Amino acid sequence: MKENFLGVDVCNQTYEQITSSLMNDIEKNKKSFIVAINPEKIMKAQEDVSLKELLNKADYQIPDGIGVIIASMLKGGKIRKRVTGIDMMLALCDAAWKNRKTIFLYGAKPGRADEAKQKLEERFPGLQIVGTLDGYVKDDALIRQTINDANPDIIFVAKGSPTQEYWIVDHMHQLAPKVYQGVGGSFDVISGHIKRAPAGFQRLGLEWFYRLMKEPWRWKRQLLLPKFILKAIKK
């Protein structure tokens, strides 16, 4: 069910398969951790052993990057479609809505989680988002108490990667939720403060190109894509 690229595991499951597994995990009272994997993270993990260990601790490493798809195809793997962090979050919200599971939103700027909550409840009428907390609260005991008092099944953590993933690993066994996903800037996108690439770019896996057109200064970061593919094939 997983493929390995330069020492980093990546799931080859679809949104439907992952959400179904996660609903089962909740029923079994099992803790699960989701992390989005892209070529940039894999390349950083080559120089950062603790980051590689962190990524491989996840139960579900979703292929959030066209470079991973290309590398899988060239290596004879089975990954053919991206599973993006924000779309995984939305798929989980849909599954939670249908299965009557509860959600907590933690992170981002003050007020942003509340705005994302409102938008998600409009999109999924009846969805139970039982609490929110911004990422600027510093009292760790208060954070734990607020989340545990709400007793959600699923928590989305928006603190930026890999900070959010380290936070999840350090806290998940002290907290009530069963499913943990780091979602980066997803609250900003869902609340409408940041525009996502048009649907056509998303379908073709060209969100990176759209960002490059909007922010040309990112060109150096995009050079990691061909470097990753060449290195992954050689390996």
The 8 nearest C-alpha neighbors of each residue, nearest first, counted from 0:
[[1, 11, 10, 12, 2, 9, 77, 8],
 [2, 0, 10, 9, 11, 8, 3, 12],
 [3, 1, 9, 8, 10, 4, 11, 0],
 [2, 4, 8, 7, 6, 9, 5, 1],
 [3, 5, 7, 6, 231, 8, 2, 9],
 [6, 4, 7, 231, 3, 234, 41, 45],
 [5, 7, 4, 3, 8, 51, 45, 41],
 [8, 6, 4, 3, 5, 55, 51, 41],
 [7, 9, 3, 2, 55, 1, 4, 6],
 [8, 10, 60, 2, 1, 3, 61, 62],
 [11, 9, 1, 60, 12, 61, 0, 59],
 [10, 12, 78, 1, 0, 77, 9, 13],
 [13, 11, 10, 16, 17, 14, 0, 78],
 [12, 14, 16, 15, 17, 11, 82, 80],
 [15, 13, 17, 16, 18, 87, 82, 12],
 [16, 14, 18, 13, 17, 19, 90, 12],
 [15, 17, 13, 19, 14, 18, 12, 20],
 [16, 18, 20, 14, 19, 15, 21, 13],
 [19, 17, 21, 15, 20, 16, 14, 91],
 [18, 20, 16, 22, 17, 21, 15, 23],
 [21, 19, 17, 23, 18, 22, 24, 16],
 [20, 22, 24, 18, 23, 19, 17, 25],
 [21, 23, 25, 19, 24, 20, 18, 26],
 [24, 22, 26, 20, 21, 25, 27, 19],
 [25, 23, 21, 29, 27, 22, 26, 28],
 [24, 26, 28, 22, 23, 27, 177, 29],
 [25, 27, 23, 28, 24, 22, 29, 21],
 [26, 28, 24, 29, 25, 23, 22, 30],
 [29, 27, 25, 26, 24, 177, 30, 23],
 [28, 30, 24, 27, 25, 177, 31, 26],
 [29, 31, 177, 178, 28, 32, 24, 25],
 [32, 30, 178, 58, 177, 179, 29, 33],
 [31, 33, 179, 57, 58, 180, 178, 59],
 [34, 32, 59, 180, 57, 60, 58, 179],
 [33, 35, 60, 61, 57, 180, 181, 36],
 [36, 34, 61, 63, 84, 60, 62, 37],
 [37, 35, 62, 63, 61, 60, 40, 34],
 [36, 38, 64, 63, 39, 40, 62, 41],
 [39, 37, 41, 40, 66, 42, 227, 224],
 [38, 40, 42, 37, 41, 43, 223, 224],
 [41, 39, 43, 42, 38, 37, 44, 36],
 [40, 42, 44, 38, 43, 39, 37, 7],
 [41, 43, 39, 45, 44, 40, 38, 227],
 [44, 42, 40, 45, 41, 46, 39, 47],
 [43, 45, 47, 51, 41, 46, 42, 50],
 [46, 44, 42, 43, 47, 41, 48, 51],
 [47, 45, 44, 43, 48, 42, 50, 51],
 [46, 48, 44, 50, 49, 45, 43, 51],
 [47, 49, 51, 50, 44, 52, 46, 45],
 [48, 50, 52, 51, 47, 53, 44, 54],
 [51, 49, 53, 47, 52, 44, 48, 54],
 [52, 50, 44, 48, 54, 53, 49, 55],
 [53, 51, 49, 55, 50, 54, 56, 48],
 [52, 54, 50, 56, 51, 55, 49, 57],
 [55, 53, 51, 56, 52, 57, 50, 34],
 [54, 56, 52, 57, 53, 8, 51, 7],
 [57, 55, 53, 54, 52, 58, 32, 168],
 [58, 56, 32, 55, 59, 33, 54, 60],
 [57, 59, 32, 31, 33, 56, 60, 55],
 [58, 60, 33, 57, 61, 10, 34, 32],
 [61, 59, 9, 34, 10, 35, 33, 36],
 [60, 62, 35, 10, 82, 36, 63, 59],
 [63, 61, 36, 82, 81, 64, 9, 35],
 [64, 62, 83, 37, 36, 82, 81, 35],
 [63, 65, 37, 66, 67, 62, 81, 38],
 [66, 64, 68, 67, 204, 69, 81, 63],
 [65, 67, 69, 64, 68, 38, 224, 70],
 [66, 68, 70, 65, 69, 64, 71, 62],
 [69, 67, 65, 71, 66, 70, 79, 78],
 [70, 68, 66, 72, 71, 67, 73, 65],
 [69, 71, 67, 73, 72, 68, 228, 66],
 [72, 70, 76, 74, 68, 69, 73, 78],
 [71, 73, 75, 69, 74, 70, 76, 68],
 [72, 74, 70, 71, 75, 69, 232, 76],
 [73, 75, 71, 72, 76, 70, 232, 231],
 [76, 74, 72, 73, 71, 77, 70, 78],
 [75, 77, 71, 72, 74, 78, 2, 73],
 [76, 78, 79, 11, 71, 75, 72, 2],
 [79, 77, 11, 68, 71, 76, 80, 72],
 [80, 78, 68, 77, 81, 72, 71, 11],
 [81, 79, 78, 82, 68, 13, 62, 65],
 [80, 82, 62, 63, 83, 64, 65, 68],
 [81, 83, 63, 62, 61, 87, 80, 14],
 [84, 82, 63, 86, 85, 81, 87, 62],
 [83, 85, 87, 86, 35, 182, 88, 63],
 [84, 86, 88, 87, 83, 185, 89, 182],
 [87, 85, 89, 88, 83, 84, 90, 82],
 [86, 88, 90, 84, 85, 89, 83, 91],
 [87, 89, 85, 91, 86, 90, 92, 84],
 [88, 90, 92, 86, 91, 87, 93, 85],
 [91, 89, 87, 93, 92, 88, 86, 94],
 [92, 90, 94, 88, 93, 89, 95, 18],
 [91, 93, 89, 95, 90, 94, 96, 88],
 [92, 94, 90, 96, 91, 95, 89, 97],
 [95, 93, 91, 97, 96, 92, 98, 90],
 [96, 94, 100, 92, 98, 93, 97, 99],
 [95, 97, 126, 93, 99, 94, 98, 92],
 [96, 98, 94, 95, 99, 93, 100, 126],
 [99, 97, 95, 100, 96, 94, 22, 93],
 [100, 98, 96, 95, 97, 101, 127, 126],
 [99, 101, 95, 98, 152, 96, 102, 127],
 [100, 102, 151, 127, 152, 128, 153, 129],
 [101, 103, 128, 153, 151, 154, 129, 152],
 [102, 104, 154, 130, 128, 131, 129, 151],
 [105, 103, 131, 155, 154, 112, 130, 132],
 [106, 104, 132, 156, 131, 133, 155, 157],
 [134, 105, 107, 133, 157, 158, 156, 132],
 [108, 106, 134, 157, 133, 158, 111, 109],
 [107, 109, 111, 133, 134, 110, 135, 106],
 [110, 108, 133, 111, 107, 135, 134, 112],
 [109, 111, 113, 112, 108, 114, 133, 107],
 [110, 112, 114, 113, 108, 109, 107, 115],
 [113, 111, 115, 114, 110, 131, 104, 116],
 [112, 114, 116, 110, 111, 115, 117, 131],
 [115, 113, 111, 117, 116, 190, 112, 110],
 [114, 116, 190, 112, 118, 186, 117, 113],
 [117, 115, 113, 119, 114, 118, 112, 120],
 [116, 118, 114, 120, 115, 119, 121, 113],
 [119, 117, 121, 115, 120, 116, 190, 122],
 [118, 120, 122, 116, 121, 117, 123, 115],
 [121, 119, 123, 117, 124, 122, 118, 126],
 [122, 120, 118, 119, 123, 124, 117, 116],
 [121, 123, 119, 120, 124, 118, 117, 126],
 [122, 124, 120, 126, 121, 119, 125, 96],
 [125, 123, 120, 126, 121, 122, 96, 119],
 [124, 126, 123, 127, 96, 120, 121, 99],
 [125, 127, 96, 123, 124, 120, 128, 95],
 [128, 126, 101, 129, 125, 102, 100, 96],
 [129, 127, 102, 103, 130, 101, 126, 116],
 [128, 130, 127, 103, 102, 149, 101, 151],
 [129, 131, 103, 128, 149, 104, 132, 102],
 [132, 130, 104, 105, 103, 112, 113, 133],
 [133, 131, 105, 106, 104, 134, 112, 130],
 [134, 132, 106, 109, 107, 135, 105, 108],
 [106, 133, 135, 107, 136, 108, 105, 158],
 [134, 136, 133, 137, 108, 109, 106, 107],
 [135, 137, 134, 138, 133, 142, 132, 139],
 [138, 136, 139, 135, 142, 134, 141, 140],
 [137, 139, 141, 140, 136, 142, 143, 135],
 [140, 138, 142, 141, 137, 143, 136, 144],
 [139, 141, 143, 142, 138, 144, 145, 137],
 [142, 140, 144, 138, 139, 143, 145, 137],
 [141, 143, 139, 145, 140, 144, 146, 138],
 [144, 142, 140, 146, 141, 145, 147, 139],
 [143, 145, 141, 147, 146, 142, 148, 140],
 [146, 144, 142, 148, 143, 147, 141, 149],
 [145, 147, 149, 143, 144, 148, 142, 150],
 [146, 148, 150, 144, 175, 149, 145, 174],
 [147, 149, 145, 150, 146, 144, 143, 175],
 [148, 150, 146, 147, 151, 129, 130, 145],
 [149, 151, 147, 148, 175, 146, 176, 152],
 [152, 150, 101, 102, 176, 153, 149, 103],
 [151, 153, 176, 101, 177, 100, 102, 178],
 [154, 152, 178, 102, 176, 151, 177, 179],
 [155, 153, 103, 179, 102, 104, 176, 178],
 [154, 156, 180, 104, 181, 179, 105, 182],
 [155, 157, 181, 105, 106, 182, 158, 180],
 [158, 156, 106, 183, 182, 107, 181, 159],
 [157, 159, 163, 106, 183, 107, 156, 162],
 [160, 158, 183, 163, 162, 157, 161, 184],
 [161, 159, 162, 163, 183, 164, 158, 181],
 [160, 162, 164, 163, 159, 165, 50, 158],
 [163, 161, 160, 165, 164, 159, 158, 166],
 [162, 164, 158, 166, 161, 165, 160, 181],
 [163, 165, 167, 161, 166, 162, 181, 168],
 [166, 164, 168, 162, 167, 163, 169, 161],
 [167, 165, 163, 169, 164, 168, 170, 162],
 [166, 168, 164, 170, 171, 165, 169, 163],
 [169, 167, 165, 166, 170, 171, 164, 53],
 [168, 170, 166, 167, 165, 171, 172, 173],
 [171, 169, 167, 173, 172, 168, 166, 174],
 [170, 172, 174, 167, 173, 168, 169, 176],
 [173, 171, 174, 170, 169, 168, 175, 30],
 [172, 174, 171, 170, 175, 143, 169, 147],
 [175, 173, 171, 172, 147, 176, 170, 143],
 [174, 176, 147, 150, 151, 177, 173, 146],
 [177, 175, 152, 151, 153, 178, 174, 154],
 [176, 178, 30, 152, 25, 153, 31, 29],
 [179, 177, 153, 31, 176, 30, 32, 154],
 [180, 178, 32, 154, 153, 155, 31, 33],
 [181, 179, 33, 155, 32, 182, 156, 34],
 [180, 182, 156, 163, 157, 155, 164, 183],
 [181, 183, 157, 185, 156, 84, 180, 184],
 [184, 182, 159, 157, 185, 158, 181, 160],
 [183, 185, 187, 186, 182, 157, 188, 159],
 [184, 186, 188, 187, 182, 183, 85, 189],
 [187, 185, 189, 115, 188, 184, 190, 112],
 [188, 186, 192, 190, 185, 184, 193, 189],
 [187, 189, 193, 185, 191, 186, 190, 192],
 [190, 188, 186, 191, 115, 187, 185, 118],
 [189, 191, 115, 187, 114, 188, 192, 186],
 [192, 190, 188, 189, 193, 187, 194, 115],
 [191, 193, 187, 190, 188, 194, 189, 186],
 [194, 192, 188, 191, 187, 195, 190, 189],
 [195, 193, 188, 191, 196, 192, 187, 197],
 [194, 196, 197, 193, 188, 206, 198, 201],
 [195, 197, 206, 200, 209, 201, 198, 194],
 [198, 196, 199, 200, 195, 201, 206, 209],
 [197, 199, 201, 200, 202, 196, 195, 203],
 [200, 198, 202, 201, 197, 203, 196, 205],
 [201, 199, 205, 203, 206, 198, 202, 197],
 [200, 202, 198, 204, 199, 203, 206, 205],
 [203, 201, 199, 204, 200, 198, 205, 206],
 [204, 202, 200, 205, 201, 199, 206, 198],
 [203, 205, 201, 202, 65, 206, 200, 81],
 [206, 204, 200, 208, 207, 203, 201, 209],
 [205, 207, 209, 208, 200, 201, 196, 204],
 [206, 208, 210, 205, 209, 211, 204, 221],
 [209, 207, 211, 205, 206, 210, 212, 200],
 [208, 210, 206, 212, 211, 207, 196, 213],
 [211, 209, 213, 207, 208, 212, 214, 206],
 [210, 212, 208, 214, 215, 209, 213, 217],
 [213, 211, 209, 210, 214, 215, 208, 207],
 [212, 214, 210, 211, 215, 209, 208, 216],
 [213, 215, 211, 216, 212, 210, 217, 218],
 [216, 214, 211, 217, 212, 218, 213, 210],
 [215, 217, 214, 218, 219, 211, 220, 213],
 [216, 218, 215, 220, 219, 211, 214, 221],
 [219, 217, 221, 220, 216, 215, 211, 222],
 [220, 218, 222, 221, 217, 216, 223, 215],
 [219, 221, 222, 218, 217, 223, 39, 224],
 [220, 222, 218, 223, 219, 224, 217, 207],
 [223, 221, 224, 219, 220, 225, 218, 226],
 [222, 224, 226, 221, 225, 220, 227, 39],
 [223, 225, 227, 222, 226, 221, 66, 38],
 [226, 224, 228, 227, 223, 222, 229, 66],
 [227, 225, 223, 229, 224, 228, 230, 222],
 [226, 228, 230, 224, 225, 229, 223, 231],
 [227, 229, 225, 231, 230, 70, 226, 232],
 [230, 228, 232, 226, 227, 231, 225, 233],
 [229, 231, 227, 233, 232, 228, 234, 226],
 [232, 230, 228, 234, 233, 229, 227, 4],
 [233, 231, 229, 234, 230, 228, 74, 70],
 [234, 232, 230, 231, 229, 228, 74, 5],
 [233, 231, 232, 230, 5, 4, 229, 6]]
